[in-house]
Amino acid sequence: MKSFQEILQEQTNVKVIDASIDYTDYTPIDISTTNTKISELDLTNAKAFEEFIETHLANNKAKVAYGGYQEVRNLYKRSTAFKNDFTNERNIHIGLDLWIKAETPVLAALDGKIHSFQDNTAIGDYGPTIILEHKIENTTFYTLYGHLSLDSLKNKTEGQLVKKGEQIATLGAPPVNGDYAPHLHFQIIKDIEGKKGDYPGVCSQIDLNFYSKNCPDPNFLLKIK
């Protein structure tokens, strides 16, 4: 029997934003605690954050900046949505971020159906969010698309069928998208744990082992590098 990782890696030609942008036009970005440039940035200022992303793209002659899986970040300290006691701080990112301008088309990674959707409105949260359900070789799993535009939730119904590569949304702008520089949070989830329209995209060190297995690296599917 194939492992979940093997099933993901066997999928080809998967994109989740603007299909016209080739992966050669993507560049990695580091917004972890080890990046001194991030430590100097006012993370409460979405405009300054967007300018930082735009400068990074220009310097690397790229159209999309990507990264962040299991990255330890200070980005969430500004939000009460992530506050825990010191020993259980939720600061490890368990999805992949794709940084590009608002209104960029967001695509279904694979054939499937809409599992759920909602607007997660807390500062620092996902904002408008869509979760798709997929089934490949008797394995059911989910993909989450966060930081969307409000229009992305219009005319959606649970159970609605979607095709691989079909546009399902557009990227949102701050403050609708949780008050971040525009980007897509893309996450793979094996067990949705009964949740709808939302699922943790950031975990603590104490829970990392569970989320490493339940939310594998999205790049197994996307194959950006």
Buried (B, 14 or more C-beta within 10 A) or exposed (E): EEEBEEBBBEBEEBBBBBEEBEEEBBBEBBBBBEBEEBEEBEBEBBEEBBEBBBEBBEEBEBBBBBBBBBBEBBBBEBBEBBEEEEEEBBBBBBBBBBBBBBEBBBBBBBBBBBBBBBBBEEBBBBBBBBBBBBEBEEBEBBBBBBBBBEEBBEEBEEEBEBEBBEBBBBBBBBEBBBBBBBBBBBBBBBBBEEBEBBBBBBBBEEBEEEBBEBBBBBBBBBBBE
